[in-house]
Amino acid sequence: MKKIALLGNPNTGKSSIFNLLTGLKQKTGNFAGVTVDLKVGFAELNNEKYQFIDFPGTYSIFPRSNEERVVFETLQNKQHNSFPDALMVILDSSNLERNLLLFDQLYDLNLPILLVLNMTDKAKKYKISLQHEALQQMYPNATIIEVNGRIGLGKDRILEALSSLKQREGEPAFPFDEGTENHKQDIEKRRIKIKRETSKIIDTSEQPTRKKSQRADRFFLHPVFGYVFFLVVLFSIFQGVFTLAAYPMDWIDQGFAFLSNTLSNSLPPGIATDLLTQGVLPGIGGVVVFVPQIALLFLFIGILEETGYLTRVIFLMDRLMRPLGLNGRSVVPLISSWACAVPGIMAARMITNWKERMITIMVAPLMSCSARIPVYTILISIVIPNENLFGFLNLQGLVMLGLYVLGLVSALIVAFVLNRFIQNKDRSFLLLELPSYHLPRWENVGTMVYDKTKTFVLDAGKIILALSIVLWFGASFGPKGHVVEMSIEQLHPKGVEAPKDLNAEQLEHSFIGIFGQAIEPAIRPLGYDWKIGIALITSFAAREVFVGTLATIYSVENGEENEKTLIAKMKSQRFSDGRLVYSFASGISLLIFYVYALQCMATVAVVRKETNSWAWAIGQLVAFSLLAYFLSFLTYQFLK
């Protein structure tokens, strides 16, 4: 099997070519030691099998980011697992002079090389014609072909060219080093040569389509209207992800609940059935339920990227974000985290600078996600009066808005602080090409959505499922054994007065219940009792579990028609000294806690995967838990 490396500048249609050649016969992983995507696909022609490695887009062989370093380190080491038998370099036919720098460097490696002139339709629209004989004379040992990957033309032509690829004389060589001055001089010499030679190759005239893009950018990149339009786009994406995903998420949630209930009633009772229906199935459901949000988010991102607008967003926001230790590419992950931090953190892969990517991942959970809404809603209903200010501003709605703003402002402040502490030897820069606007190629969008969704389900899902089983064990077992199978009389053998609700009593005697009572002295300064402590623990599976846990403890069924009963029950809860458990001070303290606490094991799992380190994931969890505790403590002590 021949190993072929796909290389090229960003926005040359490399992904379209890769998808055209491999279809769904591809898989995604990570290059060893980094979280840069590695895409591998397969194709076959005349019994000849090819393995295609889709390398990240790069402007030069000299590394300035993790993506470019992957290319540099792979090609300089013949023993590398991804070292190719041949190179296939994708060039944009309408931007040949700029694209030829990378190809010129790769040509000198002395590997068999195929030059693929892509986007020939765009070159015709720009009225650009290429003199192929002059280009072939410039690179005599390269095979040169034309294709149009965007509309699916050229697959057989590429495979046939690869099967008859010219072999190079001599051994492959890597005549480059990382010396700053050396590579600057090398690039300058090559640019001069390319500019001189391409004047013989490229025949240009008026380019009306490009002028249309330039006219559109006067609005989209305007210092005022550009930001306004971007806010409209973000609002539309947020609403789309939030509202459209709600229906399939409810169906998935109800489907798993129905399946769990059906199996629980049909299978013989026992630990195995409990594990399946209360641990495994809820764990799988906790993974699958995120799929609609992830798929919709990457659908919208894919459309913005394919049309060329996403590059403008990055350029537009870079100046505002850079003083905070972020860059323009951080905007999409942060806004996405308002729907769910999981896809938001996954979207941070588009950030090339390691430091800025890490800061973005670290602060993304501070954006108030949709899972916080049930917690916010029920606590606001209890401690904030349903009144209007100035006759039309609902006080409860203003508090809800304030929580979202608090999360956003806190994320920016934490990013500013992290920028002072996280060190990175790589210099931060933003190198972008503004592509022309065009309609998205839906096959590319669909492939990206499928790939990102599959990655989350298969990779992060393993960790989420494992943690779900641990939580089930903690809630089902205690020192007395399987507490769910024990009656109140068994739990109180000495005739101690027992509460009426068996579920609450069983939970109290589980490992989680015992732990909740053990930590009550630590959470009492925040205004919480041990029952709230249990809810804080169980809601680590998902923040919205907070409400369901309290419903169980307070002997109230979950459901919309019983929500008022739950609120009434919570309002009546009192400490032993008669004080309300859910006072204004403790209620606001809880709201502050959930703004900052990382109560989401899915987020922990994804952070671990995206950073390739448990240290970052656990460090983030501990830091935000301590921050939530400290700020909740101050809030309660100030308001009580």
C-alpha positions as CSV (number, residue, x, y, z in Angstrom):
1,M,0.0,0.0,0.0
2,K,1.4,3.4,-1.0
3,K,1.3,6.1,1.6
4,I,0.5,9.5,0.1
5,A,0.7,12.8,2.0
6,L,-1.9,15.5,1.1
7,L,-0.4,18.9,1.6
8,G,-1.3,22.5,0.7
9,N,-2.2,26.0,2.0
10,P,-5.4,26.5,3.9
11,N,-8.4,27.2,1.6
12,T,-7.0,25.4,-1.4
13,G,-9.8,22.7,-1.4
14,K,-7.5,20.0,0.1
15,S,-10.4,18.6,2.3
16,S,-12.6,18.4,-0.8
17,I,-9.9,16.4,-2.6
18,F,-9.4,14.2,0.4
19,N,-13.2,13.5,0.7
20,L,-13.4,13.0,-3.1
21,L,-10.7,10.3,-3.0
22,T,-11.7,8.5,0.2
23,G,-15.4,9.2,0.8
24,L,-16.3,7.7,4.2
25,K,-13.3,5.3,4.1
26,Q,-11.5,7.5,6.4
27,K,-10.7,7.8,10.1
28,T,-9.6,10.7,12.4
29,G,-7.1,10.6,15.2
30,N,-4.3,12.7,16.6
31,F,-0.6,13.0,15.7
32,A,1.5,11.5,18.5
33,G,2.0,14.0,21.3
34,V,-0.3,16.7,20.0
35,T,-4.0,17.3,19.6
36,V,-3.7,18.2,15.9
37,D,-6.1,16.2,13.7
38,L,-4.8,13.3,11.7
39,K,-7.1,12.2,8.9
40,V,-6.3,9.0,7.1
41,G,-8.3,7.6,4.1
42,F,-8.1,4.8,1.6
43,A,-8.7,4.4,-2.1
44,E,-8.0,1.7,-4.7
45,L,-7.4,1.7,-8.5
46,N,-6.4,-1.3,-10.6
47,N,-5.7,-3.4,-7.5
48,E,-3.3,-0.7,-6.3
49,K,-4.2,0.5,-2.8
50,Y,-3.4,4.0,-1.5
51,Q,-3.4,5.4,2.0
52,F,-3.9,9.1,2.0
53,I,-2.8,11.2,5.0
54,D,-4.5,14.6,5.2
55,F,-2.0,16.9,6.8
56,P,-3.1,20.3,8.3
57,G,-3.0,23.3,6.0
58,T,0.3,25.1,6.1
59,Y,1.8,28.0,4.3
60,S,5.4,27.0,4.6
61,I,7.5,23.9,5.6
62,F,9.0,26.0,8.4
63,P,6.9,25.6,11.6
64,R,5.1,28.5,13.2
65,S,2.3,26.5,14.8
66,N,1.5,23.0,16.0
67,E,-0.1,22.2,12.7
68,E,3.0,23.3,10.7
69,R,5.3,21.6,13.1
70,V,3.5,18.3,12.4
71,V,4.4,18.7,8.7
72,F,8.0,19.7,9.5
73,E,8.7,16.9,12.0
74,T,7.0,14.2,9.8
75,L,8.9,15.0,6.6
76,Q,12.3,15.4,8.3
77,N,12.2,11.9,9.8
78,K,12.1,8.9,7.5
79,Q,11.3,6.6,10.5
80,H,8.1,8.6,11.3
81,N,4.9,6.5,11.1
82,S,3.4,9.0,8.7
83,F,6.4,9.5,6.4
84,P,5.0,9.2,2.9
85,D,6.1,7.3,-0.2
86,A,4.9,10.3,-2.3
87,L,3.6,13.8,-2.0
88,M,0.4,15.2,-3.4
89,V,0.3,19.0,-3.1
90,I,-3.0,20.8,-3.7
91,L,-2.8,24.4,-5.2
92,D,-5.5,26.9,-5.8
93,S,-5.3,27.7,-9.5
94,S,-6.5,31.3,-8.9
95,N,-3.7,31.9,-6.3
96,L,-0.8,30.1,-7.9
97,E,1.9,32.5,-6.9
98,R,1.1,32.4,-3.2
99,N,0.6,28.6,-3.2
100,L,3.9,27.8,-5.0
101,L,6.0,28.7,-2.0
102,L,5.1,25.6,-0.2
103,F,5.3,23.4,-3.3
104,D,8.7,24.8,-4.2
105,Q,10.0,23.8,-0.7
106,L,8.4,20.3,-1.0
107,Y,9.8,19.8,-4.5
108,D,13.3,20.0,-3.0
109,L,12.7,17.0,-0.7
110,N,13.4,14.7,-3.7
111,L,10.2,12.6,-3.1
112,P,7.9,11.6,-6.0
113,I,5.5,14.6,-6.2
114,L,2.1,15.3,-7.8
115,L,1.0,18.9,-8.3
116,V,-2.8,19.1,-8.3
117,L,-4.2,22.4,-9.7
118,N,-7.6,22.7,-8.0
119,M,-10.4,25.2,-8.3
120,T,-10.0,25.5,-12.0
121,D,-13.6,26.9,-12.2
122,K,-12.7,29.7,-9.9
123,A,-9.6,30.5,-12.0
124,K,-11.9,30.8,-15.1
125,K,-14.2,33.1,-13.2
126,Y,-11.2,35.3,-12.4
127,K,-10.2,35.1,-16.0
128,I,-6.9,33.5,-15.1
129,S,-5.2,31.2,-17.7
130,L,-2.2,29.1,-16.9
131,Q,0.7,28.1,-19.3
132,H,1.1,24.5,-18.3
133,E,4.3,24.0,-20.4
134,A,6.0,26.8,-18.6
135,L,4.9,25.4,-15.2
136,Q,6.2,21.9,-16.2
137,Q,9.5,23.4,-17.3
138,M,9.8,25.1,-13.9
139,Y,9.3,21.8,-12.2
140,P,10.4,19.1,-14.7
141,N,10.3,16.1,-12.2
142,A,6.7,16.8,-11.0
143,T,3.5,15.4,-12.4
144,I,1.0,18.2,-12.9
145,I,-2.8,17.7,-13.4
146,E,-5.9,19.9,-13.2
147,V,-9.0,18.9,-11.1
148,N,-12.1,20.5,-9.6
149,G,-12.6,19.0,-6.2
150,R,-15.5,21.3,-5.2
151,I,-17.8,19.7,-7.8
152,G,-16.3,16.2,-7.6
153,L,-14.3,16.1,-10.8
154,G,-10.9,14.5,-11.0
155,K,-10.8,11.4,-8.8
156,D,-9.8,8.9,-11.5
157,R,-7.4,11.5,-12.9
158,I,-5.6,11.8,-9.6
159,L,-5.4,8.0,-9.0
160,E,-4.1,7.4,-12.5
161,A,-1.5,10.1,-12.0
162,L,-0.4,8.5,-8.7
163,S,-0.1,5.1,-10.4
164,S,2.4,6.5,-13.0
165,L,4.1,9.0,-10.7
166,K,7.6,10.0,-11.7
167,Q,10.3,8.6,-9.5
168,R,13.1,11.0,-8.4
169,E,16.8,10.3,-8.7
170,G,18.7,10.0,-5.5
171,E,17.5,9.6,-1.9
172,P,14.9,11.9,-0.4
173,A,16.6,14.8,1.4
174,F,15.4,17.4,3.9
175,P,17.6,20.4,3.3
176,F,16.0,22.7,5.9
177,D,16.5,23.7,9.5
178,E,14.6,25.8,12.0
179,G,17.0,28.7,12.2
180,T,15.0,31.9,12.1
181,E,17.4,33.8,9.9
182,N,18.0,30.8,7.6
183,H,14.4,30.2,6.9
184,K,13.6,33.9,6.4
185,Q,16.4,34.1,3.8
186,D,15.2,30.8,2.2
187,I,11.6,32.1,1.9
188,E,12.7,35.4,0.4
189,K,14.9,33.8,-2.3
190,R,12.1,31.4,-3.2
191,R,9.5,34.3,-3.4
192,I,11.8,36.2,-5.8
193,K,12.2,33.2,-8.0
194,I,8.5,32.3,-8.0
195,K,7.5,35.9,-8.8
196,R,9.9,35.9,-11.7
197,E,8.8,32.6,-13.1
198,T,5.1,32.9,-12.6
199,S,5.0,36.0,-14.7
200,K,5.6,33.6,-17.6
201,I,2.9,31.1,-16.3
202,I,0.0,33.2,-15.2
203,D,-2.1,35.4,-17.6
204,T,-4.4,37.6,-15.6
205,S,-7.0,40.2,-16.5
206,E,-10.1,41.7,-14.9
207,Q,-11.4,39.6,-12.0
208,P,-15.0,40.6,-11.4
209,T,-15.9,37.8,-8.9
210,R,-13.0,38.8,-6.7
211,K,-14.1,42.4,-6.8
212,K,-17.6,41.3,-5.6
213,S,-16.0,39.7,-2.6
214,Q,-14.0,42.9,-1.9
215,R,-17.2,44.9,-2.1
216,A,-18.9,42.5,0.3
217,D,-16.0,42.9,2.8
218,R,-16.6,46.6,3.0
219,F,-19.7,45.6,5.0
220,F,-18.7,42.4,6.7
221,L,-15.4,43.8,7.9
222,H,-16.7,47.3,8.7
223,P,-15.6,48.6,12.1
224,V,-19.2,49.0,13.2
225,F,-21.6,47.1,10.9
226,G,-19.2,44.2,10.7
227,Y,-19.6,43.6,14.5
228,V,-23.3,44.1,14.4
229,F,-23.8,41.6,11.6
230,F,-21.5,39.1,13.5
231,L,-23.7,39.5,16.6
232,V,-26.8,38.7,14.5
233,V,-25.1,35.6,13.1
234,L,-24.0,34.5,16.6
235,F,-27.5,35.0,18.0
236,S,-29.0,33.0,15.1
237,I,-26.5,30.1,15.7
238,F,-27.1,30.1,19.4
239,Q,-30.9,30.1,19.0
240,G,-30.7,27.5,16.3
241,V,-28.5,25.1,18.4
242,F,-30.6,25.8,21.5
243,T,-34.1,25.5,20.0
244,L,-33.6,23.0,17.2
245,A,-31.6,20.6,19.3
246,A,-34.2,20.7,22.1
247,Y,-36.6,18.4,20.3
248,P,-34.2,15.5,19.4
249,M,-32.5,15.8,22.8
250,D,-35.9,15.4,24.5
251,W,-36.7,12.4,22.3
252,I,-33.3,10.8,23.1
253,D,-33.8,11.5,26.8
254,Q,-37.3,10.1,26.8
255,G,-36.2,7.2,24.7
256,F,-33.5,6.1,27.0
257,A,-35.8,6.7,30.0
258,F,-38.4,4.5,28.4
259,L,-35.9,1.8,27.5
260,S,-34.5,1.9,31.0
261,N,-37.9,1.7,32.6
262,T,-39.0,-1.1,30.2
263,L,-36.0,-3.2,30.9
264,S,-36.2,-2.6,34.6
265,N,-39.8,-4.0,34.6
266,S,-39.1,-6.9,32.3
267,L,-35.8,-8.2,33.5
268,P,-35.4,-10.1,36.8
269,P,-34.5,-7.8,39.7
270,G,-31.0,-7.8,40.9
271,I,-27.7,-5.9,40.7
272,A,-27.1,-6.7,37.0
273,T,-30.5,-5.2,36.1
274,D,-29.8,-2.1,38.3
275,L,-26.4,-1.7,36.8
276,L,-27.8,-1.8,33.3
277,T,-30.9,0.4,33.8
278,Q,-29.5,2.9,36.4
279,G,-25.8,3.0,35.4
280,V,-25.0,1.8,31.8
281,L,-28.1,3.1,29.9
282,P,-28.1,6.5,31.6
283,G,-24.4,6.7,30.9
284,I,-24.9,6.0,27.2
285,G,-27.8,8.4,27.2
286,G,-25.7,11.0,28.7
287,V,-23.4,10.7,25.7
288,V,-25.9,10.4,22.9
289,V,-28.1,13.3,24.2
290,F,-25.3,15.7,23.3
291,V,-25.2,14.5,19.7
292,P,-27.9,16.9,18.3
293,Q,-26.1,20.0,19.8
294,I,-22.8,18.8,18.5
295,A,-24.1,18.0,15.1
296,L,-26.0,21.3,14.7
297,L,-23.1,23.4,16.0
298,F,-20.6,21.9,13.5
299,L,-23.2,22.1,10.8
300,F,-23.4,25.9,11.3
301,I,-19.6,26.2,11.7
302,G,-19.2,24.1,8.5
303,I,-21.5,26.4,6.6
304,L,-19.7,29.5,7.8
305,E,-16.3,28.0,7.0
306,E,-17.3,26.8,3.5
307,T,-18.8,30.1,2.5
308,G,-15.7,32.0,3.6
309,Y,-17.3,34.1,6.3
310,L,-15.7,32.3,9.3
311,T,-12.3,33.6,8.2
312,R,-13.7,37.1,8.3
313,V,-15.0,36.6,11.8
314,I,-11.6,35.5,13.0
315,F,-10.0,38.5,11.4
316,L,-12.6,40.9,12.7
317,M,-12.4,39.7,16.4
318,D,-8.6,39.2,16.6
319,R,-7.9,42.8,17.7
320,L,-10.4,42.7,20.5
321,M,-9.4,39.3,21.8
322,R,-5.7,39.4,21.7
323,P,-5.1,41.6,24.8
324,L,-6.9,38.9,26.8
325,G,-4.7,36.1,25.7
326,L,-7.1,34.9,23.1
327,N,-7.4,35.5,19.4
328,G,-10.1,35.8,16.8
329,R,-10.4,32.0,16.5
330,S,-11.5,31.9,20.2
331,V,-14.9,33.6,19.5
332,V,-16.6,30.6,18.0
333,P,-15.7,28.1,20.8
334,L,-16.8,30.6,23.5
335,I,-20.1,31.5,22.0
336,S,-20.8,27.8,21.2
337,S,-20.3,27.0,24.9
338,W,-23.5,28.9,25.7
339,A,-25.3,26.0,24.2
340,C,-22.9,23.4,25.6
341,A,-19.2,23.5,26.6
342,V,-18.6,20.1,25.1
343,P,-18.9,21.1,21.4
344,G,-17.4,24.5,22.3
345,I,-14.2,23.0,23.6
346,M,-14.1,20.7,20.5
347,A,-14.4,23.8,18.3
348,A,-11.2,25.2,19.9
349,R,-9.2,22.9,17.6
350,M,-9.3,25.7,15.0
351,I,-6.9,27.8,17.2
352,T,-3.4,27.1,16.0
353,N,-1.5,28.8,18.8
354,W,-1.1,26.4,21.8
355,K,-1.3,29.0,24.5
356,E,-4.4,30.7,23.1
357,R,-6.1,27.3,22.5
358,M,-5.4,26.2,26.1
359,I,-6.8,29.5,27.5
360,T,-9.9,29.1,25.4
361,I,-10.5,25.6,26.6
362,M,-9.9,26.6,30.2
363,V,-12.4,29.4,30.2
364,A,-15.1,27.9,27.9
365,P,-17.0,26.2,30.9
366,L,-17.6,29.6,32.4
367,M,-20.0,30.4,29.6
368,S,-23.5,29.5,31.0
369,C,-24.6,26.4,29.0
370,S,-28.1,25.2,28.5
371,A,-27.7,22.5,31.2
372,R,-27.6,25.3,33.8
373,I,-31.1,26.6,32.8
374,P,-33.1,24.1,35.0
375,V,-30.9,25.0,38.0
376,Y,-31.2,28.7,37.3
377,T,-34.9,28.6,36.7
378,I,-35.9,26.7,39.8
379,L,-33.6,28.7,42.2
380,I,-34.7,32.0,40.7
381,S,-38.3,31.0,41.1
382,I,-37.7,30.3,44.8
383,V,-35.6,33.3,45.8
384,I,-36.4,36.1,43.3
385,P,-39.9,37.7,43.3
386,N,-41.8,37.6,40.1
387,E,-42.1,41.4,39.7
388,N,-41.6,43.9,37.0
389,L,-39.2,46.9,37.1
390,F,-40.4,50.1,35.4
391,G,-43.6,48.2,34.4
392,F,-42.0,46.0,31.7
393,L,-38.6,44.5,32.9
394,N,-39.2,41.2,34.6
395,L,-37.0,40.9,37.6
396,Q,-36.5,37.2,37.3
397,G,-35.6,37.5,33.6
398,L,-33.0,40.2,34.5
399,V,-31.4,37.9,37.0
400,M,-31.2,35.2,34.4
401,L,-29.6,37.6,32.0
402,G,-27.2,38.8,34.7
403,L,-26.0,35.2,35.3
404,Y,-25.1,34.8,31.6
405,V,-23.3,38.2,31.5
406,L,-21.5,37.2,34.7
407,G,-20.2,34.0,33.1
408,L,-19.0,35.9,30.0
409,V,-17.3,38.6,31.9
410,S,-15.7,36.1,34.3
411,A,-14.4,34.1,31.3
412,L,-12.7,37.2,29.9
413,I,-11.2,38.1,33.3
414,V,-9.9,34.5,33.8
415,A,-8.4,34.5,30.3
416,F,-6.6,37.8,31.1
417,V,-5.2,36.3,34.2
418,L,-4.1,33.0,32.5
419,N,-2.4,35.0,29.8
420,R,0.0,36.3,32.5
421,F,0.8,32.8,33.8
422,I,0.8,30.4,30.9
423,Q,4.1,30.5,29.1
424,N,4.6,29.6,25.5
425,K,7.7,29.9,23.4
426,D,5.7,30.2,20.2
427,R,5.0,33.7,19.1
428,S,1.3,34.5,18.7
429,F,0.3,35.6,15.2
430,L,-2.7,35.5,13.0
431,L,-1.9,34.6,9.4
432,L,-5.1,34.4,7.3
433,E,-6.1,34.4,3.7
434,L,-9.5,35.9,3.0
435,P,-11.1,33.4,0.5
436,S,-13.7,34.5,-2.0
437,Y,-17.3,34.0,-0.9
438,H,-19.0,30.9,-2.4
439,L,-21.8,28.4,-1.7
440,P,-20.9,25.6,0.7
441,R,-20.2,22.1,-0.6
442,W,-22.6,20.1,1.4
443,E,-20.6,16.9,1.1
444,N,-17.7,18.6,3.0
445,V,-20.1,20.0,5.6
446,G,-21.7,16.6,6.1
447,T,-18.4,14.8,6.4
448,M,-17.2,17.2,9.1
449,V,-20.4,16.9,11.1
450,Y,-20.2,13.1,10.9
451,D,-16.5,13.0,11.8
452,K,-16.8,15.4,14.8
453,T,-19.9,13.7,16.2
454,K,-18.3,10.2,15.8
455,T,-15.2,11.4,17.6
456,F,-17.2,12.7,20.6
457,V,-19.3,9.6,20.9
458,L,-16.5,7.1,20.6
459,D,-13.7,8.9,22.5
460,A,-15.3,11.1,25.2
461,G,-18.2,8.6,25.6
462,K,-15.9,5.9,27.0
463,I,-14.9,8.2,29.9
464,I,-18.5,9.5,30.5
465,L,-19.9,5.9,30.6
466,A,-17.2,4.9,33.2
467,L,-18.0,7.8,35.4
468,S,-21.7,7.2,35.2
469,I,-21.2,3.6,36.5
470,V,-19.1,5.0,39.4
471,L,-21.9,7.4,40.3
472,W,-24.5,4.7,40.1
473,F,-22.4,2.5,42.4
474,G,-22.0,5.4,44.9
475,A,-25.8,6.0,44.9
476,S,-26.8,2.4,45.1
477,F,-24.5,0.9,47.7
478,G,-23.4,1.8,51.2
479,P,-21.8,0.2,54.3
480,K,-24.9,-1.9,54.8
481,G,-24.8,-3.3,51.2
482,H,-27.1,-2.7,48.3
483,V,-29.2,0.0,50.0
484,V,-31.8,0.2,47.3
485,E,-33.0,-3.3,48.3
486,M,-33.3,-2.4,52.0
487,S,-36.4,-1.3,53.7
488,I,-36.7,1.6,56.2
489,E,-37.0,-1.0,59.0
490,Q,-33.7,-2.6,57.9
491,L,-32.1,0.9,57.8
492,H,-33.4,1.6,61.3
493,P,-33.2,-1.7,63.2
494,K,-33.3,0.0,66.6
495,G,-36.7,1.6,66.1
496,V,-35.3,5.1,65.4
497,E,-38.1,7.3,63.9
498,A,-37.8,6.9,60.2
499,P,-38.8,9.4,57.5
500,K,-41.7,8.5,55.3
501,D,-39.9,8.5,52.0
502,L,-37.9,5.3,51.3
503,N,-36.0,6.7,48.3
504,A,-34.7,9.6,50.3
505,E,-33.7,7.3,53.2
506,Q,-32.0,4.9,50.9
507,L,-30.0,7.7,49.3
508,E,-29.0,9.0,52.7
509,H,-27.5,5.7,53.6
510,S,-25.7,5.2,50.3
511,F,-22.0,6.1,49.9
512,I,-23.0,9.3,48.2
513,G,-25.5,10.1,51.0
514,I,-22.9,9.4,53.7
515,F,-20.4,11.6,51.9
516,G,-23.0,14.3,51.6
517,Q,-23.5,14.4,55.3
518,A,-19.8,14.2,55.9
519,I,-19.2,17.3,53.8
520,E,-22.1,19.2,55.3
521,P,-19.8,21.1,57.8
522,A,-17.8,22.2,54.7
523,I,-20.8,23.5,52.8
524,R,-22.8,24.9,55.7
525,P,-20.9,28.2,55.5
526,L,-22.3,28.5,52.0
527,G,-25.8,28.1,53.4
528,Y,-26.4,24.5,52.2
529,D,-27.6,21.4,54.0
530,W,-26.5,17.8,53.4
531,K,-29.3,17.2,50.9
532,I,-28.1,20.1,48.7
533,G,-24.6,18.5,49.2
534,I,-25.9,15.3,47.7
535,A,-27.4,17.2,44.7
536,L,-24.1,18.9,44.2
537,I,-22.4,15.5,44.0
538,T,-24.9,13.8,41.7
539,S,-25.1,16.9,39.4
540,F,-21.5,16.3,38.5
541,A,-23.0,13.8,36.0
542,A,-24.9,16.8,34.5
543,R,-25.9,20.0,36.0
544,E,-29.6,19.5,35.4
545,V,-29.4,16.4,37.6
546,F,-29.5,18.9,40.6
547,V,-33.2,19.3,40.1
548,G,-34.0,15.6,39.7
549,T,-31.9,14.7,42.8
550,L,-33.8,17.2,45.0
551,A,-37.1,15.9,43.6
552,T,-36.2,12.4,44.8
553,I,-34.9,13.6,48.2
554,Y,-38.0,15.7,48.8
555,S,-40.4,12.9,47.8
556,V,-41.8,14.7,44.7
557,E,-42.1,13.1,41.3
558,N,-40.3,14.8,38.4
559,G,-42.4,16.4,35.7
560,E,-43.9,19.7,34.6
561,E,-47.2,19.2,36.5
562,N,-45.3,18.6,39.7
563,E,-42.8,21.4,39.4
564,K,-44.8,23.7,41.6
565,T,-45.0,21.0,44.3
566,L,-41.2,20.7,44.2
567,I,-40.8,24.5,44.4
568,A,-43.2,24.6,47.3
569,K,-41.4,21.7,49.1
570,M,-38.0,23.5,48.6
571,K,-39.5,26.7,50.0
572,S,-40.6,24.9,53.1
573,Q,-37.2,23.3,53.9
574,R,-35.7,24.4,57.2
575,F,-32.6,23.8,59.2
576,S,-32.9,22.3,62.7
577,D,-32.9,25.9,64.1
578,G,-35.9,26.9,62.0
579,R,-34.0,28.9,59.4
580,L,-35.1,28.5,55.8
581,V,-32.7,26.4,53.7
582,Y,-33.5,28.3,50.5
583,S,-33.3,31.8,51.8
584,F,-32.4,34.7,49.5
585,A,-28.7,34.5,50.6
586,S,-28.4,30.7,50.1
587,G,-30.3,30.8,46.8
588,I,-28.1,33.5,45.4
589,S,-25.1,31.6,46.7
590,L,-26.2,28.5,44.9
591,L,-26.7,30.4,41.7
592,I,-23.2,31.8,42.0
593,F,-21.9,28.3,42.6
594,Y,-23.4,27.0,39.4
595,V,-22.1,29.9,37.4
596,Y,-18.5,28.9,38.3
597,A,-18.4,25.2,39.3
598,L,-17.5,22.7,36.6
599,Q,-20.3,20.4,37.4
600,C,-20.1,18.3,34.2
601,M,-18.2,15.1,33.7
602,A,-18.7,15.4,29.9
603,T,-16.7,18.6,30.0
604,V,-13.9,17.0,32.1
605,A,-13.8,14.1,29.7
606,V,-13.6,16.3,26.6
607,V,-11.0,18.6,28.2
608,R,-8.8,15.6,29.0
609,K,-9.1,14.4,25.4
610,E,-8.5,17.8,23.7
611,T,-5.5,18.6,25.9
612,N,-4.3,15.0,25.9
613,S,-3.6,15.4,29.7
614,W,-5.5,14.6,32.9
615,A,-3.4,17.3,34.6
616,W,-5.2,20.1,32.7
617,A,-8.6,18.5,33.1
618,I,-8.3,17.8,36.9
619,G,-6.6,21.2,37.4
620,Q,-9.5,23.0,35.7
621,L,-12.0,21.0,37.7
622,V,-10.3,21.8,41.0
623,A,-9.7,25.5,40.2
624,F,-13.3,26.2,39.2
625,S,-14.6,24.2,42.2
626,L,-12.5,26.3,44.6
627,L,-13.4,29.5,42.8
628,A,-17.1,28.5,43.0
629,Y,-16.8,27.7,46.7
630,F,-15.0,30.9,47.6
631,L,-17.4,33.2,45.7
632,S,-20.4,31.4,47.0
633,F,-19.1,31.7,50.5
634,L,-18.6,35.4,50.1
635,T,-22.0,35.8,48.6
636,Y,-23.8,34.0,51.4
637,Q,-21.8,35.7,54.2
638,F,-22.5,39.1,52.7
639,L,-26.2,38.5,52.1
640,K,-27.3,36.5,55.2
